Amino acid sequence: MCQRCGNIVRTYKLALLGLSLSLATAFTAAHAAPIATLDRHGAWVSVEAYGPNVVHITMATDKAQALKAPGYGILADHADASAFHQTHDQGGDTFASSALTLHVDAAPPPHTPGTMERYFLPGLAPVRLQVKNARGSTVVNMTGWEMAPHEVAREATYQVGATFAAPADEHYYGMGQNQDSVGPLDLRGRVIDCQHWYDAPAGETVCVPFMVSSKGYGIIWDNPSDTRFVAGIRGRTSFQSKVGERVSFFVVTGDTPEAIYSAYARVTGKTPIPPKAAFGLIQSKARYDSQAEILRVAHTYREKNYPLDVMVLDWFYWTRMGQMDINPMEFPDPDAMNKQLHDAGMKSIISIWPRFERSGRYFSELDAKGYFLKDRNGRTVDGLAFRSDRTGALIDSTNPAARQWFWGHARDNILSHGFDYPWLDETEPDLVPDGYFFSIGSGDRYHNVFPLVHVEGVAQGMRTWKPDERVLILSRAAYLGSQRTGALFWSSDIDPTWEALQRQIPAGLNMTASGIAYWGNDIGGWQSLPQTTSATKAPLLDPSDARDTVGQNNDYPELLTRWFEYGTFLPTLRLHGDRKHTEIWAFGRQAESILAKYDKLRYRLIPYIYSQARKTYDTGAPFMRPLWMDFPGDAQVPNLGTEYMFGPAFLVAPVTEQGQTEKDVYLPAGSDWYNFWTNEKLTGGRWVKVAAPIDQIPVFVRAGSIVPLGSDIQSTATIQSIAEVRVYPGKDADFALYDDDGTSYGYERGKSITTQLHWNQASGALSATGGDAAFNKKVAELTKVVGK
């Protein structure tokens, strides 16, 4: 993707605005009746449930609006109020289950307004409500709501919002991807502009309006327009959206992250298990110029015995933007190319853009059908003049017919040549839909919807086309429910700098806290690499034999190496960038040996990582997670965004400063910890200074952990045996070792193997039950107890 080589989003003419249907309206027929709709003297409050620990509250001045189904991303047919019962008294209405209690206050009695009220009190009828958890503690206290009339895109509408009390000890997380922090994680005290914005100063923002609180609850904000989230400022937390005719939000409660995220999955969809290839190394570059170059790189990986699973073909393989073809001059036989990759045990990804230039073969057809983003006069928006953006019109994927057209041509023209997975670039509506129109309404109203509908349209098409091959899509942006599409998300076109690397860690942790478990970034940064450096410290790696790639950017091999070490402990590991070379061997011999070491380590970790993928499928909870999820009682961790847990065992503290060879790492209380590299055992609840030579990222393993390690393989196309089971003693431990065929949807039908590993601290023995009997018998000889 370029510095901003694209920008648009699309829509229909204003005359169609009143006729267009939102997804919420489309689902109305299937939408279950609410538990109750309450009249609060001019304010209507509708209550429904999505299981025992989820309530959906909708408020409006128009009863019809309060009764409408939820919006984009929400699975309205998952509503389930069977666990709740309602009671009423003079204090209001109460809705209770075993997990949650919602109380909506009665309307206040009439009174004569005072002077201040006559002039400044909003005309909106007051509504207050509280939510208590299973223990009876109040976790949500909504103190007010807002529907302020204004005009947006020539449409009479409202600015809508809700305000909640913010206890002094409450911390806030999630709300999508925001890259404005270089370490602090807690959103408290911050104002988050929840909108997809490519040009955000610190790096692209992605709006997933799901906030998770340290108090054991989350709020799903059901509005796709630009939304401001104010976190714990002046004792208040609020959501405020630019466009809407109602306030709609969900409250989910739970004592554990798994309880909260499983509820989120009921509301917005489960996270599928990606194909196993997604967990290996993904090799990308902007861009590989020819079929010959792709095959040369793939063959070099095999010749060097460096594991690799996926080769990526990025943009400009086409003859024109939107031509949806493959240039035969550069790629004379893509079918044969992909066969060679497959024969080498590799998969392929190809970038497919949703933009169409006027001179392309499909522009006139799509324009005539009305399948592009429109301006207010009904004309197709073609590029963005203020950015000198000439990369064409944007397909309007809010239109089901346009979505189907796009999928059919992507399949027949591109994917049918043997490419395994699509990369749907330009999925963020940073292409400025505000002021323009989708088929469903204004871009202002639906600013954040495009990545969901565009990616989901392709995902559904892929599943229909090849019903037993797992969908994998590389996608830049997300929205509520995007996790259900089988997409891998990344942090966009970040800089190749130490600062950008610092920003990735807290950004990624809040993105996964938003229910988007499969997140990563361009290892090494995407933007063009300056050929000089401003570093003041001597580089830790010799750049002299990497001049063809780095020029005089002497510390870049060090940066790339540190980034790759971090990437080894991310959900996905993808080398990418706008550089002459991006492969493991392109950054000098010293860097190459370290990168190869971590590449091989990544593959040895796949049994461990893949087992976490199953847990995410079962619970919705991310396996790359901030420390507060696993150590909620430790007062040191709520704002710590420089380290994280990777599954239940690993604590990872990436090095993000040039020339750094030691790092202060916090070891959470309540556990002992083992240094992964030295096996030294340390007590938790304290900061420690850790040696971090250039070939070591600080990694610790929690005492009472079981870590299965796989055999050395060149790709996940090879069946991987368990080579070793490491036990980090200290207390009894369990691990569910999971495996399946890695490619099909058989796991949804129970076609998988789970081996329950148990470490008995008292007896000093590891046992295995279930799964493969032969493996169970040999587990003792595979066991390595650290410290013995």
C-alpha positions in Angstrom: 0.0 0.0 0.0 1.4 3.5 -0.8 1.7 6.6 1.4 -1.9 6.9 0.6 -2.3 5.7 -2.9 -6.0 5.4 -2.5 -8.9 7.1 -1.0 -12.6 6.7 -1.5 -15.4 4.6 -0.2 -18.7 4.8 -2.1 -22.3 5.1 -2.1 -25.5 5.9 -3.8 -27.1 9.2 -4.6 -28.9 11.1 -1.9 -32.2 10.4 -3.5 -31.7 6.8 -2.6 -30.9 7.5 1.0 -34.5 7.2 2.3 -35.0 4.0 0.3 -31.8 2.2 1.4 -31.8 -0.5 4.1 -29.3 -1.0 6.8 -28.3 -4.4 7.9 -30.3 -3.8 11.0 -33.4 -3.2 8.9 -32.6 -6.3 6.8 -32.6 -8.4 9.9 -35.8 -7.0 11.4 -37.9 -9.8 10.2 -35.7 -12.3 12.1 -35.1 -10.1 15.1 -36.7 -11.5 18.2 -39.0 -9.3 20.2 -37.3 -7.6 23.2 -37.9 -8.6 26.8 -39.5 -5.3 27.3 -39.9 -1.8 25.9 -40.2 0.8 28.7 -41.8 4.2 28.4 -39.9 6.8 30.4 -42.1 9.8 29.7 -40.9 10.5 26.2 -37.9 8.2 26.1 -38.3 4.6 25.0 -35.9 2.0 26.4 -35.8 -1.5 24.8 -34.1 -4.4 26.6 -33.1 -7.7 25.1 -30.5 -10.4 25.9 -28.0 -12.5 24.1 -27.4 -15.1 26.8 -27.2 -14.9 30.6 -24.3 -12.3 30.7 -25.3 -10.0 27.8 -28.0 -7.3 27.7 -28.7 -5.0 24.8 -30.1 -1.6 25.6 -31.6 0.7 23.0 -33.0 4.1 23.8 -34.8 6.6 21.5 -37.4 9.2 21.5 -39.2 7.3 18.7 -40.5 3.9 19.8 -40.0 2.5 16.3 -36.3 3.3 16.5 -36.0 1.7 19.9 -37.5 -1.5 18.5 -35.2 -1.7 15.5 -32.7 -4.6 15.3 -29.1 -4.0 16.1 -26.8 -2.8 13.4 -23.8 -4.0 11.3 -21.6 -6.7 12.9 -24.2 -7.9 15.3 -25.8 -11.4 14.9 -29.4 -10.4 15.7 -30.6 -14.0 15.5 -28.4 -14.9 18.5 -30.7 -13.0 20.8 -31.6 -15.2 23.8 -33.6 -14.0 26.8 -34.4 -17.4 28.2 -32.2 -16.9 31.3 -33.8 -13.6 32.4 -36.9 -12.7 34.4 -38.4 -9.2 34.8 -39.7 -7.5 37.9 -41.3 -4.1 38.4 -41.7 -1.8 41.4 -41.9 1.9 42.0 -38.2 2.2 41.7 -38.2 1.0 38.1 -37.8 -2.3 36.1 -35.2 -5.0 36.9 -34.1 -7.8 34.5 -32.1 -10.5 36.2 -30.3 -13.8 35.3 -27.8 -15.8 37.3 -24.9 -13.8 35.7 -26.2 -10.2 35.4 -28.9 -7.8 36.7 -30.0 -4.7 34.8 -32.1 -2.1 36.5 -33.7 0.8 34.6 -34.7 3.5 37.0 -38.3 4.7 37.0 -38.9 8.1 35.4 -38.4 10.9 38.0 -41.5 12.5 39.3 -42.7 15.7 37.6 -41.3 18.9 39.2 -41.2 22.6 38.5 -37.9 23.4 36.7 -35.7 25.9 38.3 -34.1 28.8 36.5 -31.0 26.9 35.3 -33.1 24.0 34.1 -35.5 26.2 32.1 -32.5 27.6 30.1 -30.0 24.8 30.0 -31.6 21.5 30.8 -31.8 19.2 27.7 -35.3 18.5 26.5 -34.5 14.8 26.4 -36.3 12.7 29.0 -33.8 11.4 31.5 -32.9 7.7 31.6 -30.6 6.1 34.2 -29.7 2.4 34.5 -27.3 0.2 36.3 -25.8 -3.3 35.6 -24.7 -5.6 38.4 -22.5 -8.7 38.0 -23.2 -12.1 39.4 -21.8 -11.1 42.8 -24.2 -8.1 43.0 -21.5 -5.5 42.5 -22.5 -2.5 40.3 -20.2 -2.5 37.3 -22.1 -0.1 35.0 -23.9 3.1 36.0 -25.3 5.0 33.0 -25.9 8.5 34.3 -27.2 10.1 31.1 -27.8 9.9 27.3 -27.8 12.2 24.4 -29.7 12.8 21.2 -28.8 16.2 19.9 -30.4 17.1 16.5 -28.2 18.3 13.7 -27.8 17.9 9.9 -25.2 15.6 8.4 -24.9 15.0 4.6 -28.1 17.0 4.1 -29.9 14.6 6.4 -31.7 15.5 9.6 -30.3 13.3 12.2 -28.8 13.3 15.7 -25.5 13.2 17.5 -26.1 10.3 20.0 -24.3 9.3 23.1 -24.3 7.9 26.6 -22.4 8.7 29.7 -21.3 6.4 32.5 -19.8 6.9 36.0 -16.1 6.2 36.0 -14.7 5.0 39.4 -11.2 6.2 40.2 -9.8 2.7 40.1 -11.3 1.7 36.7 -9.1 1.0 33.7 -10.2 0.8 30.0 -9.0 -1.2 27.1 -9.9 -2.1 23.5 -11.7 0.3 21.1 -9.7 -1.1 18.1 -6.3 0.0 17.0 -4.8 3.2 18.1 -1.0 3.8 17.6 -0.6 6.9 19.7 1.1 5.3 22.7 4.7 4.3 23.0 4.1 2.2 26.1 1.1 3.0 28.3 -1.8 0.7 27.7 -4.7 2.0 29.8 -7.1 4.2 27.8 -8.1 6.0 31.0 -7.6 9.8 30.6 -7.6 9.5 26.8 -10.0 10.6 24.1 -10.2 8.0 21.4 -11.5 9.1 17.9 -13.0 5.7 16.9 -12.9 5.9 13.1 -10.8 4.3 10.4 -8.2 6.8 9.6 -5.2 5.9 7.5 -3.6 9.3 8.0 -3.7 9.3 11.8 -0.4 11.0 12.9 1.0 8.0 14.8 -0.2 5.4 12.3 -3.6 4.1 11.0 -6.5 3.9 13.5 -9.1 1.1 13.2 -12.4 1.4 14.9 -13.7 -1.7 16.7 -16.1 -0.1 19.2 -15.7 -2.7 22.0 -14.4 -1.4 25.3 -13.4 -3.8 28.1 -13.1 -2.7 31.7 -10.9 -3.8 34.5 -14.2 -4.1 36.5 -15.2 -7.3 34.7 -17.4 -6.1 31.9 -17.4 -4.8 28.4 -19.5 -2.4 26.3 -20.2 -3.0 22.6 -21.1 0.3 21.1 -23.6 -0.3 18.2 -23.0 2.7 15.9 -20.7 2.7 12.8 -20.4 6.4 12.4 -17.4 8.4 13.7 -17.4 7.9 17.5 -15.6 9.7 20.3 -14.8 7.6 23.3 -13.9 9.6 26.5 -12.3 7.3 29.1 -12.6 8.2 32.7 -12.1 12.0 32.5 -13.7 14.2 35.2 -15.3 11.0 36.7 -17.1 10.1 33.5 -16.7 7.8 30.6 -18.8 8.4 27.4 -19.5 7.3 23.9 -20.6 9.9 21.4 -21.4 9.1 17.7 -21.8 11.6 14.9 -25.0 10.1 13.3 -27.9 8.1 14.7 -31.5 8.1 15.7 -31.1 6.0 18.8 -28.5 5.0 21.4 -27.7 1.3 21.2 -25.1 -0.7 23.2 -24.5 -4.1 24.7 -23.1 -4.8 28.2 -21.3 -8.1 28.7 -20.1 -9.3 32.1 -17.7 -12.0 33.3 -15.2 -12.8 36.0 -12.6 -14.0 33.4 -11.6 -12.8 30.0 -12.9 -16.1 28.6 -16.4 -15.3 30.0 -16.4 -11.8 28.5 -15.0 -12.8 25.1 -17.3 -15.8 24.7 -20.2 -13.4 25.2 -18.7 -11.1 22.6 -18.5 -14.0 20.3 -22.2 -14.8 20.8 -23.1 -11.2 19.9 -20.7 -10.7 16.9 -19.4 -14.2 15.8 -16.8 -16.8 16.6 -13.2 -16.6 15.6 -12.4 -19.5 13.3 -9.2 -21.4 13.4 -7.0 -20.2 10.5 -5.3 -22.7 8.3 -2.1 -23.9 9.9 0.0 -22.2 7.3 -1.1 -18.8 8.8 1.1 -19.6 11.8 4.3 -20.1 9.8 6.4 -17.5 8.2 4.7 -15.3 5.5 7.1 -13.7 3.1 6.0 -10.5 1.4 7.4 -7.4 -0.3 6.2 -4.3 -2.1 6.5 -5.8 -4.5 7.8 -9.0 -6.2 8.2 -7.9 -9.9 7.8 -11.2 -11.6 7.0 -14.8 -11.4 10.7 -15.6 -11.7 11.5 -13.5 -8.6 8.8 -15.1 -6.5 10.1 -18.6 -7.4 13.7 -17.6 -6.9 12.9 -16.4 -3.3 10.8 -19.5 -2.5 13.5 -21.8 -3.8 16.2 -19.9 -1.8 14.3 -20.5 1.4 14.2 -24.2 0.6 17.9 -24.3 -0.3 18.9 -22.6 2.9 16.5 -24.8 4.9 14.7 -21.8 6.4 11.1 -22.6 7.1 8.5 -20.8 5.0 4.8 -21.3 4.5 3.4 -18.5 2.4 4.6 -16.4 -0.5 2.8 -13.1 -1.1 2.2 -11.3 -4.4 1.4 -7.6 -3.6 0.0 -5.0 -5.9 0.7 -3.9 -9.5 0.8 -7.4 -10.9 -2.2 -6.2 -12.9 -2.2 -4.3 -16.2 -4.4 -1.5 -14.8 -6.0 -0.7 -11.5 -9.3 -2.5 -11.5 -8.6 -4.6 -14.6 -8.6 -7.6 -12.3 -6.1 -9.5 -14.4 -2.5 -10.7 -14.1 0.1 -9.2 -16.4 1.3 -11.9 -18.7 4.6 -10.1 -19.3 5.6 -10.4 -15.7 3.6 -13.5 -14.7 3.4 -15.6 -17.9 2.0 -18.7 -16.1 0.7 -18.1 -12.7 -0.9 -21.6 -12.6 2.5 -23.2 -13.0 4.0 -20.8 -10.5 1.5 -21.7 -7.9 2.0 -25.4 -8.6 5.7 -25.1 -8.0 5.0 -23.3 -4.7 2.5 -26.0 -3.7 5.0 -28.7 -4.6 7.5 -27.0 -2.3 4.9 -27.1 0.5 4.0 -23.4 0.3 0.8 -21.5 -0.1 0.3 -18.2 -1.9 -1.5 -14.9 -1.1 -2.4 -12.3 -3.8 -3.5 -8.7 -3.2 -6.8 -7.7 -4.7 -7.8 -4.1 -4.6 -11.4 -2.7 -4.6 -10.6 0.3 -6.8 -11.2 0.8 -10.5 -9.7 3.4 -12.8 -11.7 4.8 -15.7 -9.5 3.3 -18.4 -10.1 -0.2 -17.0 -12.3 -2.7 -18.7 -14.9 -2.8 -15.9 -15.3 0.9 -15.0 -18.2 1.6 -17.4 -20.1 -1.5 -16.4 -19.8 -0.9 -12.7 -20.6 2.8 -13.1 -23.7 2.0 -15.1 -24.8 -0.4 -12.4 -24.3 2.1 -9.7 -21.8 -0.1 -7.9 -19.4 2.7 -6.9 -19.2 5.2 -4.1 -21.2 8.3 -5.1 -21.1 12.0 -4.4 -24.2 13.9 -3.3 -25.3 14.4 -6.9 -25.1 10.7 -7.7 -21.9 10.8 -9.6 -19.1 8.2 -9.1 -16.3 9.4 -6.9 -13.1 8.9 -8.9 -10.0 9.4 -6.8 -9.5 12.2 -4.2 -8.3 15.5 -5.6 -7.0 16.8 -2.3 -4.5 14.0 -2.2 -3.7 13.9 -5.8 -5.2 10.4 -5.6 -5.9 9.0 -9.0 -6.3 5.4 -8.2 -9.9 5.1 -9.3 -13.4 4.5 -7.9 -14.2 2.3 -4.9 -16.6 -0.7 -5.3 -19.5 -0.2 -3.0 -19.5 -3.4 -1.0 -22.4 -2.3 1.1 -24.4 -3.2 -2.0 -24.9 -7.1 -2.0 -25.0 -7.1 -5.8 -21.7 -5.2 -6.0 -20.2 -7.5 -3.4 -21.2 -10.6 -5.4 -19.8 -9.0 -8.6 -16.5 -8.3 -7.0 -16.2 -11.8 -5.5 -17.1 -13.5 -8.8 -14.5 -11.6 -10.7 -11.8 -12.0 -8.1 -12.4 -15.7 -8.1 -12.6 -16.2 -11.8 -9.9 -13.8 -13.0 -7.3 -14.1 -10.2 -7.8 -16.8 -7.5 -8.6 -19.5 -10.0 -5.0 -19.4 -11.2 -4.0 -21.4 -8.1 -3.7 -18.6 -5.6 -4.7 -19.9 -2.2 -5.8 -16.8 -0.3 -6.7 -13.1 -1.1 -5.2 -10.1 0.5 -8.0 -7.5 0.5 -6.1 -4.2 0.7 -7.7 -0.8 1.0 -10.4 -2.2 3.2 -10.4 0.9 5.5 -12.9 3.6 4.8 -10.1 6.1 5.5 -10.8 6.7 1.8 -13.0 9.5 3.2 -16.6 8.3 2.8 -17.7 11.3 4.8 -19.7 13.6 2.5 -20.2 10.7 0.0 -22.7 8.0 -0.3 -22.9 4.2 -0.1 -25.9 2.3 -1.4 -27.1 2.0 2.2 -26.7 5.7 3.1 -24.2 8.4 3.8 -20.6 7.7 4.4 -20.9 9.8 7.5 -23.5 7.4 8.9 -21.7 4.2 7.9 -18.1 5.4 8.0 -16.7 2.3 9.8 -18.7 -0.5 8.0 -16.7 -1.0 4.8 -14.1 -3.5 6.1 -16.7 -5.8 7.5 -19.0 -6.0 4.5 -16.2 -6.1 1.9 -14.1 -8.8 3.6 -17.2 -10.8 4.7 -18.5 -10.8 1.1 -15.3 -12.5 -0.1 -15.1 -14.8 2.9 -18.6 -16.1 2.2 -17.8 -16.5 -1.4 -14.7 -18.5 -0.6 -16.5 -20.8 1.7 -19.1 -21.5 -0.9 -16.5 -22.0 -3.6 -14.3 -24.4 -1.6 -16.5 -25.5 1.3 -13.9 -27.5 3.0 -10.9 -25.3 2.6 -10.4 -22.8 5.4 -10.7 -19.1 4.5 -7.7 -16.9 5.1 -7.8 -13.3 4.1 -5.2 -10.6 4.9 -7.1 -7.4 5.8 -6.0 -4.0 7.0 -9.1 -2.8 8.8 -11.8 -4.3 10.9 -15.1 -3.6 12.6 -17.4 -5.4 15.1 -17.7 -9.0 13.9 -14.7 -8.9 11.6 -13.1 -11.7 13.6 -15.7 -14.1 12.2 -14.4 -13.7 8.6 -11.2 -15.7 8.8 -9.1 -12.6 8.3 -5.7 -11.8 9.6 -5.3 -8.1 10.4 -2.2 -5.9 10.5 -1.3 -2.4 11.6 -1.1 -0.8 8.1 1.7 1.1 6.5 3.9 1.9 9.5 7.4 3.5 9.4 10.6 1.4 9.5 11.7 3.1 12.7 12.3 2.2 16.4 9.5 4.5 17.4 7.0 2.7 15.2 8.2 -0.6 16.7 7.5 0.8 20.2 4.0 1.8 19.2 3.1 -1.6 17.9 3.1 -3.3 21.3 0.3 -1.3 23.1 -1.5 -0.9 19.8 -1.7 -4.6 19.2 -2.7 -5.4 22.8 -5.7 -3.1 22.6 -6.6 -4.4 19.2 -6.6 -8.0 20.5 -8.5 -6.8 23.6 -11.1 -5.6 21.1 -11.9 -9.2 20.1 -9.5 -9.3 17.1 -7.2 -12.1 18.1 -5.3 -12.4 14.8 -3.3 -9.2 14.6 0.2 -8.5 13.5 2.3 -6.0 11.7 4.8 -5.6 8.8 8.0 -6.9 10.3 10.5 -4.1 9.7 7.9 -1.5 8.9 6.3 -0.9 5.5 7.3 2.6 4.4 10.4 3.3 2.2 13.6 2.8 4.1 15.7 6.0 4.5 19.2 5.2 3.2 20.8 7.1 6.2 20.2 6.9 9.9 20.1 9.3 12.8 21.1 6.7 15.4 23.8 7.8 17.8 24.8 4.4 19.1 27.0 1.9 17.3 24.8 -0.7 15.6 24.7 -4.2 17.2 24.9 -5.9 13.9 27.3 -5.3 11.0 25.5 -3.6 8.1 28.5 -3.7 5.7 27.3 -6.7 3.7 23.7 -5.4 3.5 24.3 -2.2 1.6 22.2 -3.3 -1.3 19.2 -3.3 1.0 19.9 -0.7 3.7 22.3 1.8 2.1 23.8 3.8 4.9 21.0 3.0 7.4 23.5 1.3 9.6 21.2 0.3 12.4 18.4 -1.1 10.2 19.7 -4.8 10.4 19.5 -4.4 14.1 16.0 -3.0 14.0 14.7 -5.6 11.6 16.2 -8.3 13.8 14.6 -7.0 17.0 11.3 -6.7 15.1 11.5 -10.3 13.9 12.3 -11.5 17.4 9.1 -9.7 18.5 7.2 -11.1 15.5 8.1 -14.7 16.5 5.8 -14.2 19.4 2.9 -12.6 17.5 -0.2 -14.4 16.3 1.1 -14.0 12.7 4.7 -13.5 11.4 5.0 -11.6 8.2 8.0 -10.0 6.6 7.0 -7.1 4.4 8.2 -3.6 3.3 8.8 -1.2 0.5 12.5 -2.2 0.2 14.6 -3.7 -2.5 14.8 -6.9 -0.5 12.9 -8.2 2.6 14.1 -11.8 2.9 15.9 -13.2 5.9 19.3 -13.2 4.1 19.0 -9.6 2.9 20.3 -7.8 6.0 23.8 -9.1 6.4 25.3 -12.4 7.6 25.1 -11.5 11.3 21.4 -10.7 11.1 20.7 -13.7 8.9 21.9 -16.2 11.5 19.7 -14.7 14.2 16.7 -14.4 11.9 17.1 -18.0 10.9 17.3 -19.0 14.5 14.0 -17.3 15.3 12.3 -18.6 12.1 13.1 -22.1 13.3 12.0 -21.4 16.8 8.6 -20.1 15.5 8.0 -23.4 13.8 9.0 -25.4 16.9 6.3 -23.3 18.8 3.5 -24.2 16.3 2.0 -27.0 18.4 1.8 -24.6 21.3 0.4 -21.7 19.2 -2.0 -23.9 17.3 -3.4 -25.2 20.6 -4.1 -21.5 21.6 -5.9 -21.0 18.3 -8.3 -23.8 19.3 -8.9 -22.1 22.7 -9.6 -18.8 20.9 -12.1 -20.6 18.7 -13.8 -22.1 21.8 -13.8 -18.9 24.0 -13.2 -15.9 21.7 -10.4 -14.8 24.1 -7.1 -13.6 22.4 -3.9 -15.6 23.2 -1.7 -12.5 22.7 -3.0 -10.5 25.6 -2.1 -7.7 28.0 -0.9 -8.7 31.5 -4.1 -7.4 33.2 -6.1 -10.3 31.7 -4.1 -12.9 33.6 -3.0 -10.9 36.6 -6.0 -8.8 37.5 -5.0 -8.4 41.1 -1.5 -7.0 40.4 -1.5 -3.2 40.7 1.6 -2.9 38.6 0.1 -4.2 35.3 -3.1 -2.1 34.4 -1.1 0.4 32.3 1.8 -1.8 31.2 1.9 -2.0 27.5 5.6 -2.9 26.9 5.2 -6.6 27.6 2.5 -9.2 27.2 1.5 -12.8 27.6 1.7 -15.1 24.6 -0.6 -18.0 25.5 -0.7 -19.1 29.1 3.1 -19.7 29.5 5.2 -17.0 27.8 5.8 -13.4 29.0 7.4 -11.5 26.2 9.2 -8.1 26.6 10.4 -6.9 23.1 13.5 -4.7 22.8 12.5 -1.5 21.2 15.5 0.8 21.6 18.5 0.9 19.4 21.7 -0.3 21.0 19.9 -1.8 23.9 21.4 -5.0 25.5 19.5 -5.2 28.7 15.9 -4.4 29.6 13.9 -3.9 32.8 11.1 -6.4 32.8 8.2 -6.7 35.3 7.4 -10.2 36.4 3.8 -10.3 37.7 3.0 -11.3 41.2 1.5 -14.6 42.1 3.9 -16.8 40.2 7.6 -17.7 39.8 9.1 -17.2 36.4 11.8 -19.0 34.4 14.1 -17.2 32.0 13.4 -18.9 28.7 17.0 -18.7 27.5 18.9 -19.5 30.8 16.2 -21.4 32.8 17.0 -19.2 35.8 14.1 -19.2 38.2 12.9 -15.8 39.6 10.2 -14.7 41.9 7.4 -12.6 40.6 6.0 -9.3 41.8 9.1 -7.3 40.9 11.1 -5.6 38.2 14.2 -7.3 37.1 17.0 -6.2 34.8 17.4 -8.8 32.1 20.3 -9.4 29.7 19.2 -8.8 26.1 22.1 -9.4 23.7 21.1 -8.9 20.1 20.1 -12.6 19.7 17.8 -12.7 22.7 14.4 -11.1 23.2 13.5 -11.2 26.9 11.1 -14.1 27.4 10.0 -15.7 30.6 7.9 -18.8 31.3 5.4 -18.9 34.1 6.1 -21.6 36.7 3.5 -24.3 36.4 3.6 -24.3 32.6 3.7 -27.1 30.0 5.1 -26.1 26.6 5.0 -28.7 23.7 7.7 -28.1 21.1 7.4 -29.5 17.6 10.0 -31.1 15.3 11.9 -29.1 12.7 9.9 -28.8 9.6 10.1 -26.6 6.4 6.4 -25.8 6.3 3.2 -26.8 7.9 2.4 -28.9 4.8 4.7 -31.5 6.6 3.2 -33.4 9.5 5.0 -32.2 12.6 5.7 -34.5 15.5 6.2 -33.4 19.1 9.9 -33.4 19.7 9.9 -32.3 23.3 7.5 -31.4 26.1 9.0 -28.9 28.5 7.7 -28.6 32.0 8.4 -25.5 34.0 7.6 -26.8 37.5 6.3 -24.9 40.5 2.7 -26.2 40.8 0.3 -28.6 39.1 -0.2 -27.7 35.4 -2.5 -28.7 32.5 -2.2 -28.1 28.8 -4.7 -29.1 26.1 -2.5 -30.1 23.1 -4.6 -29.7 20.0 -4.2 -30.8 16.4 -6.3 -31.3 13.3 -5.6 -31.5 9.5 -4.7 -27.8 9.4 -6.7 -27.1 6.3 -10.3 -28.2 6.4 -13.4 -27.4 8.5 -13.4 -30.9 9.9 -12.6 -29.3 13.3 -16.1 -27.8 13.3 -17.5 -31.4 13.0 -15.2 -32.8 15.8 -12.5 -34.1 13.5 -9.5 -33.2 15.7 -7.3 -34.6 18.4 -6.9 -33.1 21.9 -4.4 -34.6 24.3 -4.7 -33.5 27.9 -1.3 -33.1 29.4 -1.1 -32.9 33.2 1.9 -32.2 35.4 1.7 -33.5 38.9 4.0 -31.3 41.0 4.0 -33.6 44.0 5.0 -36.8 42.0 7.1 -35.0 39.4 5.3 -36.8 36.6 3.7 -35.7 33.3 0.8 -37.7 32.1 -1.1 -37.7 28.8 -4.7 -38.8 28.3 -7.0 -38.7 25.3 -5.7 -38.1 21.8 -3.2 -40.5 20.3 -2.5 -43.6 22.4 1.0 -44.0 20.9 2.0 -40.5 21.8 0.6 -40.9 25.3 2.9 -43.9 25.9 6.0 -42.0 24.8 5.2 -38.7 26.6 7.5 -39.6 29.5 10.5 -39.9 27.3 9.7 -36.6 25.5 9.4 -34.7 28.8 12.1 -32.3 29.9 11.6 -30.8 33.3 13.4 -27.4 33.5 15.7 -27.2 36.4 16.3 -31.0 36.6 
